[in-house]
Amino acid sequence: MSLKQQIETDIKTAILARQKAELQALRAIKSMILLAETEKGNDGSVSAEAELKLLMKAVKQRKDSAQIYKDQGREDLLTVELAEIAVIEKYLPKQVSEEEIRTELEKIVAQVGAAGPQDMGKVMGLASKALAGKADGKTISGIVKSILVG
């Protein structure tokens, strides 16, 4: 079952269960998928990789918003964003721990033969593909920097 079909099924379930927060997040995901399908130059379908990127983008947007709400003391809006993040993350692959990320990145650094910060681009290219959907790009970047500099 494609992500779009899964989302549509889950929307129906959320409507019947009257889960307002979950329904809002599911509709947002469906909207993002529909926009991607109808983009200029697209053939009307979205690849699994593109769906994964859409979900990661949605989570990142909500995390950024949640941080802003937290800084401004808006607990009401913060709880909404955190609830949406929880719903969206159900459709993402299991996130890996920092230790697992570091281990994978050290393998990539050795594979590429990176010697310092100037090789960060080479490492990030492979790391982004290897850890797609499993880790946040900001986290990957920070760990790559610590490995190459330290």
C-alpha positions in Angstrom: 0.0 0.0 0.0 1.4 3.4 -0.9 1.8 6.2 1.6 -1.1 8.1 0.1 -3.5 5.1 0.4 -2.3 4.5 3.9 -2.9 8.1 4.8 -6.4 8.1 3.3 -7.3 4.9 5.3 -6.0 6.5 8.5 -7.9 9.7 7.8 -11.1 7.7 7.7 -10.2 5.9 10.9 -9.4 9.2 12.6 -12.7 10.7 11.5 -14.6 7.8 12.9 -12.6 7.9 16.2 -13.0 11.8 16.3 -9.2 12.3 16.8 -8.9 15.9 15.8 -5.2 16.3 16.3 -4.3 13.2 14.3 -6.8 14.1 11.6 -5.2 17.5 11.2 -1.7 16.0 10.8 -2.9 13.4 8.4 -4.7 15.9 6.2 -1.5 18.0 6.1 0.5 15.0 4.9 -2.1 14.2 2.3 -2.0 17.8 1.1 1.8 17.7 0.8 1.5 14.5 -1.3 -1.2 16.0 -3.6 0.9 19.1 -4.1 4.0 17.0 -5.0 1.9 14.9 -7.4 0.6 18.0 -9.2 3.9 19.9 -9.4 4.9 21.1 -12.8 6.9 18.4 -14.6 5.6 15.6 -12.4 3.8 12.6 -13.9 1.1 12.5 -11.3 2.9 10.1 -8.9 5.4 10.4 -6.1 8.2 8.0 -5.5 8.8 6.4 -2.1 12.0 8.4 -1.7 10.1 11.7 -2.4 7.4 10.7 0.1 10.1 10.1 2.7 11.5 13.6 2.0 8.1 15.1 2.3 7.6 13.5 5.7 11.0 14.5 6.9 10.3 18.1 5.7 6.9 18.1 7.6 8.6 16.9 10.8 11.3 19.5 10.5 8.8 22.3 10.0 6.9 21.2 13.0 10.0 20.9 15.2 11.0 24.4 14.2 7.5 25.7 15.0 7.5 23.8 18.3 10.8 25.4 19.3 9.5 28.9 18.5 6.3 28.2 20.5 8.4 26.8 23.4 10.6 29.9 23.4 7.5 32.2 23.4 5.8 30.2 26.2 2.9 29.2 24.0 2.2 25.8 25.5 -1.2 25.5 23.7 0.4 25.7 20.3 3.4 23.6 21.4 1.3 20.7 22.3 -0.5 20.8 18.9 2.9 20.7 17.0 4.2 17.9 19.2 1.1 15.8 18.6 1.4 16.3 14.8 5.1 15.3 15.0 4.1 12.1 16.8 1.6 11.3 14.1 3.9 12.0 11.2 6.8 10.0 12.7 4.6 6.9 12.6 5.1 6.9 8.8 8.9 7.4 9.0 11.5 4.6 9.4 12.7 4.1 12.9 15.1 6.9 13.9 18.6 5.7 14.8 20.5 6.7 17.9 23.5 9.1 17.8 25.8 6.2 18.5 24.5 4.3 15.5 24.8 7.5 13.4 28.4 8.0 14.5 29.3 4.4 13.7 27.8 4.7 10.2 29.5 8.0 9.6 32.9 6.7 10.7 32.6 3.9 8.2 31.7 6.5 5.5 34.6 8.7 6.5 37.0 5.7 6.2 35.4 4.6 2.9 35.8 8.1 1.4 39.2 8.6 2.9 38.2 12.0 4.4 41.1 13.7 6.1 39.6 17.0 7.3 36.8 19.6 7.1 37.5 20.1 3.4 36.1 16.6 2.7 32.8 17.3 4.5 30.9 17.5 1.2 32.0 14.1 0.1 31.0 12.5 3.4 27.6 14.4 3.6 26.7 13.2 0.1 27.0 9.5 1.0 25.7 10.0 4.6 22.5 11.7 3.4 21.7 8.8 1.2 22.7 6.1 3.7 20.8 7.6 6.6 17.8 9.0 4.6 14.8 9.1 6.8 16.6 7.6 9.7 18.3 10.7 11.0 17.9 14.5 10.8 20.3 16.2 8.4 21.4 18.7 11.1 22.3 15.9 13.5 24.3 14.1 10.7 26.1 17.4 9.8 27.1 18.0 13.4 28.5 14.5 13.9 30.4 14.7 10.6 32.0 18.0 11.7 33.0 16.5 15.1 34.6 13.5 13.4 36.5 15.4 10.7 37.7 18.2 13.0 38.2 16.2 16.2 
